[in-house]
Amino acid sequence: MARVPGVRELLRLFPDPVSVGRGSIAVEGGITVVAGPGMGRTTLIRQLVPALERERGIPVALVSMPRPSGASGDAGFQGWLGALVEQARAGLLASKLVAAPEQADLRAALTEPATEDGGSGVRVTPPGLERWVARVGAAARTGGVCLLVDDVDLAAAESWKVAFMAALRFAFQASARVTPIYACWRLYLEETSPGSHYFRNVTRPVFLAPLSAAAGAAGEPSERDALVERLLPGLPAAARARVFGLAGGHPQLLERVLSDLRQAAGPGAGIDAGAVDGLLASALPGERALAAGVLAHSPELAAALRELARAEAYPYRGLSKVMVASGLVDRDAGERAVVPELVRAAL
């Protein structure tokens, strides 16, 4: 199984500052990190903040999508955009890189009002967002800036989600010095949504994958074994295999099973494969509920997993990247796709 894309892989998408001199080192169109709930998207983009600033010299702002507002119409939409812009402004102004003398133009652009025509308060219209992004990009003369936008899927609950995605496309496609990086799942899956093509065809999708069961280079443990050693050290190989059969390589499900097992049994060294199910018996309803909660984010995915669970000997390599990125499909020693037991129980 291929190694899960991480900070290093995302950094390589940005040109090396040495190679471009004073030119832009932005990623044209931006990046979408695609992965199902609980797969570690938020952790990954948070780790990107210091890495991009230290190794690429790019000021970074981490933007958390506002919770669903329940507001409708133009006022709700403009308030949503305004909240995002205010977070981006505050995040960039807090960057130590923006305080450097050579970023005087960028500081000035960030301290200007976020909107020229968006109404009162922090309401921003789509044209206002486009002008703000263009102004910031033009002022960032030392390579550009990066906006890390976490959990874009929260927009799916709003009545104006299509207008929101269109606003993103027009705002960022025209700016050569501002790189948006989105953490996304549900909106990427919705192929029939008029705005989903933005994440699919304009940004560069990067797909996460389940924790690998294959040993690393130079004898390093697999990603799954490393997690076991951190949460339940000493767990025998047969018991590990049983745990992996229950949760596969989905990080959140696997952490939950290991934590429950540790709580029920204590040190891992004395647990054999036959004892795993008995020790977890009281925790299984909660674990199934967690799996069901993950599946609830995407009815389409649940339907596809039901079909896969009924299939016989379906090749893992034949799965789509989106299906793999859900983290809810594993593979056996024969390279066949399998649905972990906790996921099957929740379908």
VEXVEXZA-519772 format. One record per residue (C-alpha): residue number from 1; residue in three letters; x, y, z. Coordinates in nm, 2 decimals, decimal comma. Layout:
# VEXVEXZA-519772
(r NUM; 'ALA'; (X; Y; Z))
...
# end
This chain:
# VEXVEXZA-519772
(r 1; 'MET'; (0,00; 0,00; 0,00))
(r 2; 'ALA'; (0,13; 0,34; -0,09))
(r 3; 'ARG'; (0,24; 0,57; 0,18))
(r 4; 'VAL'; (-0,02; 0,82; 0,29))
(r 5; 'PRO'; (0,05; 1,16; 0,13))
(r 6; 'GLY'; (0,18; 1,40; 0,40))
(r 7; 'VAL'; (0,34; 1,73; 0,46))
(r 8; 'ARG'; (0,65; 1,66; 0,25))
(r 9; 'GLU'; (0,44; 1,55; -0,05))
(r 10; 'LEU'; (0,23; 1,87; -0,03))
(r 11; 'LEU'; (0,53; 2,09; 0,01))
(r 12; 'ARG'; (0,68; 1,95; -0,31))
(r 13; 'LEU'; (0,38; 2,09; -0,51))
(r 14; 'PHE'; (0,52; 2,44; -0,44))
(r 15; 'PRO'; (0,82; 2,55; -0,64))
(r 16; 'ASP'; (1,14; 2,59; -0,45))
(r 17; 'PRO'; (1,20; 2,96; -0,38))
(r 18; 'VAL'; (1,56; 2,92; -0,51))
(r 19; 'SER'; (1,44; 2,81; -0,85))
(r 20; 'VAL'; (1,20; 3,11; -0,90))
(r 21; 'GLY'; (1,39; 3,39; -0,75))
(r 22; 'ARG'; (1,14; 3,67; -0,67))
(r 23; 'GLY'; (0,86; 3,50; -0,88))
(r 24; 'SER'; (0,55; 3,35; -0,75))
(r 25; 'ILE'; (0,57; 3,01; -0,58))
(r 26; 'ALA'; (0,20; 2,96; -0,56))
(r 27; 'VAL'; (0,02; 2,65; -0,69))
(r 28; 'GLU'; (-0,20; 2,75; -0,98))
(r 29; 'GLY'; (-0,56; 2,67; -0,91))
(r 30; 'GLY'; (-0,49; 2,56; -0,56))
(r 31; 'ILE'; (-0,50; 2,22; -0,39))
(r 32; 'THR'; (-0,79; 2,00; -0,25))
(r 33; 'VAL'; (-0,70; 1,75; 0,01))
(r 34; 'VAL'; (-0,96; 1,48; -0,04))
(r 35; 'ALA'; (-1,03; 1,23; 0,24))
(r 36; 'GLY'; (-1,32; 1,09; 0,44))
(r 37; 'PRO'; (-1,41; 1,20; 0,79))
(r 38; 'GLY'; (-1,16; 1,09; 1,05))
(r 39; 'MET'; (-0,88; 1,04; 0,80))
(r 40; 'GLY'; (-0,66; 1,32; 0,93))
(r 41; 'ARG'; (-0,72; 1,61; 0,69))
(r 42; 'THR'; (-0,73; 1,87; 0,97))
(r 43; 'THR'; (-0,41; 1,74; 1,13))
(r 44; 'LEU'; (-0,24; 1,75; 0,79))
(r 45; 'ILE'; (-0,32; 2,10; 0,70))
(r 46; 'ARG'; (-0,24; 2,23; 1,05))
(r 47; 'GLN'; (0,11; 2,07; 1,01))
(r 48; 'LEU'; (0,14; 2,26; 0,68))
(r 49; 'VAL'; (0,13; 2,60; 0,85))
(r 50; 'PRO'; (0,49; 2,60; 1,00))
(r 51; 'ALA'; (0,63; 2,39; 0,71))
(r 52; 'LEU'; (0,52; 2,63; 0,44))
(r 53; 'GLU'; (0,64; 2,93; 0,63))
(r 54; 'ARG'; (0,97; 2,78; 0,72))
(r 55; 'GLU'; (1,06; 2,59; 0,40))
(r 56; 'ARG'; (0,88; 2,80; 0,13))
(r 57; 'GLY'; (0,88; 3,14; 0,30))
(r 58; 'ILE'; (0,50; 3,18; 0,23))
(r 59; 'PRO'; (0,28; 3,36; 0,49))
(r 60; 'VAL'; (0,00; 3,12; 0,58))
(r 61; 'ALA'; (-0,35; 3,17; 0,73))
(r 62; 'LEU'; (-0,55; 2,88; 0,87))
(r 63; 'VAL'; (-0,92; 2,94; 0,80))
(r 64; 'SER'; (-1,19; 2,73; 0,98))
(r 65; 'MET'; (-1,52; 2,72; 0,80))
(r 66; 'PRO'; (-1,80; 2,88; 1,00))
(r 67; 'ARG'; (-2,06; 2,64; 1,14))
(r 68; 'PRO'; (-2,39; 2,63; 0,94))
(r 69; 'SER'; (-2,56; 2,96; 1,01))
(r 70; 'GLY'; (-2,92; 2,87; 0,91))
(r 71; 'ALA'; (-2,94; 3,22; 0,75))
(r 72; 'SER'; (-3,07; 3,24; 0,40))
(r 73; 'GLY'; (-3,05; 3,49; 0,11))
(r 74; 'ASP'; (-2,78; 3,74; 0,03))
(r 75; 'ALA'; (-2,73; 3,85; 0,39))
(r 76; 'GLY'; (-2,64; 3,50; 0,51))
(r 77; 'PHE'; (-2,42; 3,43; 0,21))
(r 78; 'GLN'; (-2,23; 3,76; 0,24))
(r 79; 'GLY'; (-2,19; 3,72; 0,62))
(r 80; 'TRP'; (-2,04; 3,37; 0,55))
(r 81; 'LEU'; (-1,79; 3,52; 0,30))
(r 82; 'GLY'; (-1,71; 3,80; 0,54))
(r 83; 'ALA'; (-1,63; 3,56; 0,82))
(r 84; 'LEU'; (-1,39; 3,37; 0,60))
(r 85; 'VAL'; (-1,22; 3,69; 0,48))
(r 86; 'GLU'; (-1,18; 3,82; 0,83))
(r 87; 'GLN'; (-1,02; 3,49; 0,94))
(r 88; 'ALA'; (-0,78; 3,51; 0,65))
(r 89; 'ARG'; (-0,68; 3,87; 0,72))
(r 90; 'ALA'; (-0,62; 3,80; 1,09))
(r 91; 'GLY'; (-0,43; 3,48; 1,01))
(r 92; 'LEU'; (-0,20; 3,65; 0,76))
(r 93; 'LEU'; (-0,14; 3,95; 0,98))
(r 94; 'ALA'; (-0,04; 3,72; 1,26))
(r 95; 'SER'; (0,23; 3,56; 1,05))
(r 96; 'LYS'; (0,58; 3,66; 1,14))
(r 97; 'LEU'; (0,67; 3,67; 0,77))
(r 98; 'VAL'; (0,42; 3,95; 0,71))
(r 99; 'ALA'; (0,60; 4,16; 0,97))
(r 100; 'ALA'; (0,92; 4,16; 0,76))
(r 101; 'PRO'; (1,01; 4,50; 0,60))
(r 102; 'GLU'; (0,98; 4,36; 0,24))
(r 103; 'GLN'; (0,61; 4,28; 0,31))
(r 104; 'ALA'; (0,50; 4,64; 0,37))
(r 105; 'ASP'; (0,27; 4,63; 0,07))
(r 106; 'LEU'; (0,11; 4,31; 0,19))
(r 107; 'ARG'; (0,06; 4,45; 0,54))
(r 108; 'ALA'; (-0,11; 4,76; 0,39))
(r 109; 'ALA'; (-0,34; 4,55; 0,17))
(r 110; 'LEU'; (-0,44; 4,34; 0,47))
(r 111; 'THR'; (-0,52; 4,63; 0,69))
(r 112; 'GLU'; (-0,76; 4,78; 0,43))
(r 113; 'PRO'; (-1,13; 4,71; 0,46))
(r 114; 'ALA'; (-1,21; 4,36; 0,33))
(r 115; 'THR'; (-1,49; 4,48; 0,12))
(r 116; 'GLU'; (-1,58; 4,78; -0,10))
(r 117; 'ASP'; (-1,94; 4,69; -0,18))
(r 118; 'GLY'; (-2,05; 4,42; 0,06))
(r 119; 'GLY'; (-2,26; 4,62; 0,29))
(r 120; 'SER'; (-2,22; 4,68; 0,66))
(r 121; 'GLY'; (-2,01; 4,49; 0,91))
(r 122; 'VAL'; (-1,81; 4,20; 0,76))
(r 123; 'ARG'; (-2,05; 4,12; 0,48))
(r 124; 'VAL'; (-1,86; 4,05; 0,16))
(r 125; 'THR'; (-2,01; 3,99; -0,19))
(r 126; 'PRO'; (-1,85; 3,75; -0,44))
(r 127; 'PRO'; (-1,70; 4,04; -0,65))
(r 128; 'GLY'; (-1,57; 4,19; -0,32))
(r 129; 'LEU'; (-1,40; 3,85; -0,24))
(r 130; 'GLU'; (-1,25; 3,84; -0,59))
(r 131; 'ARG'; (-1,11; 4,20; -0,55))
(r 132; 'TRP'; (-0,98; 4,13; -0,20))
(r 133; 'VAL'; (-0,79; 3,81; -0,32))
(r 134; 'ALA'; (-0,65; 4,00; -0,62))
(r 135; 'ARG'; (-0,53; 4,29; -0,40))
(r 136; 'VAL'; (-0,36; 4,05; -0,16))
(r 137; 'GLY'; (-0,20; 3,86; -0,44))
(r 138; 'ALA'; (-0,07; 4,17; -0,61))
(r 139; 'ALA'; (0,08; 4,30; -0,28))
(r 140; 'ALA'; (0,25; 3,97; -0,19))
(r 141; 'ARG'; (0,57; 4,03; -0,38))
(r 142; 'THR'; (0,79; 3,77; -0,22))
(r 143; 'GLY'; (0,64; 3,45; -0,35))
(r 144; 'GLY'; (0,27; 3,47; -0,25))
(r 145; 'VAL'; (0,05; 3,37; 0,04))
(r 146; 'CYS'; (-0,14; 3,05; 0,12))
(r 147; 'LEU'; (-0,49; 3,01; 0,27))
(r 148; 'LEU'; (-0,56; 2,67; 0,44))
(r 149; 'VAL'; (-0,94; 2,63; 0,45))
(r 150; 'ASP'; (-1,05; 2,35; 0,68))
(r 151; 'ASP'; (-1,37; 2,14; 0,64))
(r 152; 'VAL'; (-1,52; 2,31; 0,34))
(r 153; 'ASP'; (-1,79; 2,05; 0,36))
(r 154; 'LEU'; (-1,97; 2,27; 0,61))
(r 155; 'ALA'; (-2,09; 2,47; 0,32))
(r 156; 'ALA'; (-2,29; 2,18; 0,20))
(r 157; 'ALA'; (-2,56; 2,25; 0,46))
(r 158; 'GLU'; (-2,62; 2,60; 0,33))
(r 159; 'SER'; (-2,87; 2,69; 0,06))
(r 160; 'TRP'; (-2,61; 2,89; -0,13))
(r 161; 'LYS'; (-2,34; 2,62; -0,15))
(r 162; 'VAL'; (-2,32; 2,64; -0,53))
(r 163; 'ALA'; (-2,29; 3,02; -0,53))
(r 164; 'PHE'; (-2,01; 2,98; -0,26))
(r 165; 'MET'; (-1,81; 2,74; -0,48))
(r 166; 'ALA'; (-1,85; 2,96; -0,78))
(r 167; 'ALA'; (-1,73; 3,25; -0,57))
(r 168; 'LEU'; (-1,42; 3,05; -0,48))
(r 169; 'ARG'; (-1,35; 2,96; -0,84))
(r 170; 'PHE'; (-1,37; 3,31; -0,97))
(r 171; 'ALA'; (-1,17; 3,46; -0,68))
(r 172; 'PHE'; (-0,88; 3,23; -0,68))
(r 173; 'GLN'; (-0,85; 3,12; -1,04))
(r 174; 'ALA'; (-0,76; 3,48; -1,13))
(r 175; 'SER'; (-0,49; 3,52; -0,87))
(r 176; 'ALA'; (-0,14; 3,39; -0,94))
(r 177; 'ARG'; (0,00; 3,45; -0,59))
(r 178; 'VAL'; (-0,27; 3,32; -0,36))
(r 179; 'THR'; (-0,28; 2,94; -0,31))
(r 180; 'PRO'; (-0,60; 2,80; -0,15))
(r 181; 'ILE'; (-0,57; 2,46; 0,01))
(r 182; 'TYR'; (-0,90; 2,30; 0,09))
(r 183; 'ALA'; (-0,98; 2,01; 0,32))
(r 184; 'CYS'; (-1,28; 1,85; 0,15))
(r 185; 'TRP'; (-1,48; 1,53; 0,12))
(r 186; 'ARG'; (-1,86; 1,55; 0,07))
(r 187; 'LEU'; (-1,85; 1,84; -0,18))
(r 188; 'TYR'; (-1,58; 1,66; -0,39))
(r 189; 'LEU'; (-1,81; 1,35; -0,40))
(r 190; 'GLU'; (-2,11; 1,54; -0,53))
(r 191; 'GLU'; (-2,04; 1,51; -0,90))
(r 192; 'THR'; (-2,39; 1,62; -0,99))
(r 193; 'SER'; (-2,36; 1,94; -0,80))
(r 194; 'PRO'; (-2,31; 2,23; -1,05))
(r 195; 'GLY'; (-2,02; 2,37; -0,84))
(r 196; 'SER'; (-1,83; 2,05; -0,76))
(r 197; 'HIS'; (-1,63; 2,07; -1,08))
(r 198; 'TYR'; (-1,42; 2,35; -0,91))
(r 199; 'PHE'; (-1,26; 2,10; -0,67))
(r 200; 'ARG'; (-1,23; 1,83; -0,93))
(r 201; 'ASN'; (-1,11; 2,02; -1,24))
(r 202; 'VAL'; (-0,96; 2,35; -1,12))
(r 203; 'THR'; (-0,78; 2,26; -0,80))
(r 204; 'ARG'; (-0,52; 1,99; -0,78))
(r 205; 'PRO'; (-0,68; 1,70; -0,58))
(r 206; 'VAL'; (-0,45; 1,51; -0,34))
(r 207; 'PHE'; (-0,60; 1,19; -0,21))
(r 208; 'LEU'; (-0,53; 1,05; 0,14))
(r 209; 'ALA'; (-0,52; 0,68; 0,20))
(r 210; 'PRO'; (-0,57; 0,44; 0,49))
(r 211; 'LEU'; (-0,28; 0,38; 0,72))
(r 212; 'SER'; (-0,05; 0,13; 0,55))
(r 213; 'ALA'; (0,00; -0,22; 0,67))
(r 214; 'ALA'; (0,33; -0,25; 0,48))
(r 215; 'ALA'; (0,66; -0,21; 0,66))
(r 216; 'GLY'; (0,84; 0,11; 0,60))
(r 217; 'ALA'; (1,19; 0,16; 0,46))
(r 218; 'ALA'; (1,50; 0,04; 0,65))
(r 219; 'GLY'; (1,29; -0,19; 0,87))
(r 220; 'GLU'; (1,06; 0,08; 1,01))
(r 221; 'PRO'; (0,72; -0,04; 1,13))
(r 222; 'SER'; (0,42; 0,00; 0,92))
(r 223; 'GLU'; (0,19; 0,30; 0,98))
(r 224; 'ARG'; (-0,06; 0,07; 1,15))
(r 225; 'ASP'; (0,20; -0,10; 1,37))
(r 226; 'ALA'; (0,34; 0,24; 1,47))
(r 227; 'LEU'; (-0,01; 0,34; 1,59))
(r 228; 'VAL'; (-0,04; 0,02; 1,78))
(r 229; 'GLU'; (0,30; 0,07; 1,95))
(r 230; 'ARG'; (0,19; 0,42; 2,05))
(r 231; 'LEU'; (-0,15; 0,33; 2,19))
(r 232; 'LEU'; (-0,12; -0,03; 2,30))
(r 233; 'PRO'; (0,25; -0,14; 2,29))
(r 234; 'GLY'; (0,33; -0,51; 2,30))
(r 235; 'LEU'; (0,01; -0,63; 2,14))
(r 236; 'PRO'; (0,09; -0,97; 1,98))
(r 237; 'ALA'; (0,08; -1,00; 1,60))
(r 238; 'ALA'; (-0,23; -1,22; 1,59))
(r 239; 'ALA'; (-0,42; -0,98; 1,81))
(r 240; 'ARG'; (-0,31; -0,69; 1,59))
(r 241; 'ALA'; (-0,43; -0,87; 1,28))
(r 242; 'ARG'; (-0,77; -0,91; 1,45))
(r 243; 'VAL'; (-0,78; -0,54; 1,54))
(r 244; 'PHE'; (-0,69; -0,45; 1,18))
(r 245; 'GLY'; (-0,97; -0,68; 1,05))
(r 246; 'LEU'; (-1,22; -0,49; 1,27))
(r 247; 'ALA'; (-1,11; -0,13; 1,18))
(r 248; 'GLY'; (-0,89; -0,16; 0,87))
(r 249; 'GLY'; (-0,66; 0,13; 0,83))
(r 250; 'HIS'; (-0,90; 0,41; 0,90))
(r 251; 'PRO'; (-0,71; 0,62; 1,16))
(r 252; 'GLN'; (-1,01; 0,73; 1,37))
(r 253; 'LEU'; (-1,17; 0,38; 1,39))
(r 254; 'LEU'; (-0,84; 0,21; 1,45))
(r 255; 'GLU'; (-0,76; 0,45; 1,74))
(r 256; 'ARG'; (-1,10; 0,39; 1,89))
(r 257; 'VAL'; (-1,06; 0,01; 1,89))
(r 258; 'LEU'; (-0,71; 0,03; 2,04))
(r 259; 'SER'; (-0,82; 0,28; 2,30))
(r 260; 'ASP'; (-1,12; 0,06; 2,40))
(r 261; 'LEU'; (-0,90; -0,25; 2,41))
(r 262; 'ARG'; (-0,65; -0,07; 2,63))
(r 263; 'GLN'; (-0,92; 0,04; 2,87))
(r 264; 'ALA'; (-1,07; -0,32; 2,89))
(r 265; 'ALA'; (-0,74; -0,51; 2,92))
(r 266; 'GLY'; (-0,45; -0,29; 3,02))
(r 267; 'PRO'; (-0,11; -0,38; 2,87))
(r 268; 'GLY'; (-0,12; -0,53; 2,53))
(r 269; 'ALA'; (0,13; -0,81; 2,57))
(r 270; 'GLY'; (-0,12; -1,04; 2,74))
(r 271; 'ILE'; (-0,39; -1,01; 2,48))
(r 272; 'ASP'; (-0,43; -1,29; 2,22))
(r 273; 'ALA'; (-0,64; -1,28; 1,91))
(r 274; 'GLY'; (-0,92; -1,49; 2,07))
(r 275; 'ALA'; (-0,96; -1,24; 2,35))
(r 276; 'VAL'; (-1,00; -0,93; 2,14))
(r 277; 'ASP'; (-1,37; -0,98; 2,06))
(r 278; 'GLY'; (-1,46; -1,06; 2,42))
(r 279; 'LEU'; (-1,27; -0,76; 2,56))
(r 280; 'LEU'; (-1,44; -0,53; 2,31))
(r 281; 'ALA'; (-1,79; -0,67; 2,35))
(r 282; 'SER'; (-1,91; -0,39; 2,57))
(r 283; 'ALA'; (-1,75; -0,12; 2,35))
(r 284; 'LEU'; (-1,88; -0,25; 2,01))
(r 285; 'PRO'; (-2,21; -0,05; 2,01))
(r 286; 'GLY'; (-2,01; 0,27; 2,05))
(r 287; 'GLU'; (-1,76; 0,17; 1,78))
(r 288; 'ARG'; (-2,04; 0,08; 1,54))
(r 289; 'ALA'; (-2,20; 0,42; 1,61))
(r 290; 'LEU'; (-1,87; 0,59; 1,53))
(r 291; 'ALA'; (-1,85; 0,40; 1,20))
(r 292; 'ALA'; (-2,22; 0,49; 1,12))
(r 293; 'GLY'; (-2,14; 0,85; 1,20))
(r 294; 'VAL'; (-1,86; 0,85; 0,95))
(r 295; 'LEU'; (-2,08; 0,69; 0,68))
(r 296; 'ALA'; (-2,36; 0,94; 0,75))
(r 297; 'HIS'; (-2,15; 1,21; 0,58))
(r 298; 'SER'; (-2,20; 1,04; 0,24))
(r 299; 'PRO'; (-2,51; 0,82; 0,16))
(r 300; 'GLU'; (-2,36; 0,76; -0,19))
(r 301; 'LEU'; (-2,05; 0,61; -0,03))
(r 302; 'ALA'; (-2,25; 0,38; 0,20))
(r 303; 'ALA'; (-2,44; 0,25; -0,11))
(r 304; 'ALA'; (-2,11; 0,18; -0,29))
(r 305; 'LEU'; (-1,97; 0,00; 0,02))
(r 306; 'ARG'; (-2,27; -0,22; 0,04))
(r 307; 'GLU'; (-2,21; -0,33; -0,31))
(r 308; 'LEU'; (-1,85; -0,39; -0,25))
(r 309; 'ALA'; (-1,92; -0,59; 0,07))
(r 310; 'ARG'; (-2,14; -0,82; -0,14))
(r 311; 'ALA'; (-1,88; -0,86; -0,42))
(r 312; 'GLU'; (-1,64; -1,14; -0,43))
(r 313; 'ALA'; (-1,27; -1,10; -0,51))
(r 314; 'TYR'; (-1,29; -0,74; -0,63))
(r 315; 'PRO'; (-0,94; -0,61; -0,69))
(r 316; 'TYR'; (-0,82; -0,34; -0,46))
(r 317; 'ARG'; (-0,63; -0,17; -0,74))
(r 318; 'GLY'; (-0,96; -0,13; -0,93))
(r 319; 'LEU'; (-1,11; 0,10; -0,67))
(r 320; 'SER'; (-1,13; 0,47; -0,74))
(r 321; 'LYS'; (-0,91; 0,71; -0,55))
(r 322; 'VAL'; (-1,22; 0,86; -0,39))
(r 323; 'MET'; (-1,32; 0,52; -0,25))
(r 324; 'VAL'; (-0,97; 0,45; -0,12))
(r 325; 'ALA'; (-0,96; 0,81; 0,03))
(r 326; 'SER'; (-1,27; 0,72; 0,24))
(r 327; 'GLY'; (-1,05; 0,51; 0,45))
(r 328; 'LEU'; (-1,33; 0,25; 0,48))
(r 329; 'VAL'; (-1,20; -0,01; 0,24))
(r 330; 'ASP'; (-0,90; -0,23; 0,32))
(r 331; 'ARG'; (-0,72; -0,50; 0,12))
(r 332; 'ASP'; (-0,62; -0,85; 0,21))
(r 333; 'ALA'; (-0,31; -1,05; 0,14))
(r 334; 'GLY'; (-0,45; -1,15; -0,20))
(r 335; 'GLU'; (-0,49; -0,78; -0,30))
(r 336; 'ARG'; (-0,87; -0,81; -0,28))
(r 337; 'ALA'; (-1,08; -0,52; -0,15))
(r 338; 'VAL'; (-1,25; -0,59; 0,18))
(r 339; 'VAL'; (-1,48; -0,38; 0,40))
(r 340; 'PRO'; (-1,37; -0,39; 0,76))
(r 341; 'GLU'; (-1,61; -0,56; 1,00))
(r 342; 'LEU'; (-1,70; -0,24; 1,19))
(r 343; 'VAL'; (-1,79; -0,07; 0,87))
(r 344; 'ARG'; (-2,00; -0,37; 0,75))
(r 345; 'ALA'; (-2,19; -0,37; 1,08))
(r 346; 'ALA'; (-2,27; -0,01; 1,03))
(r 347; 'LEU'; (-2,40; -0,03; 0,67))
# end
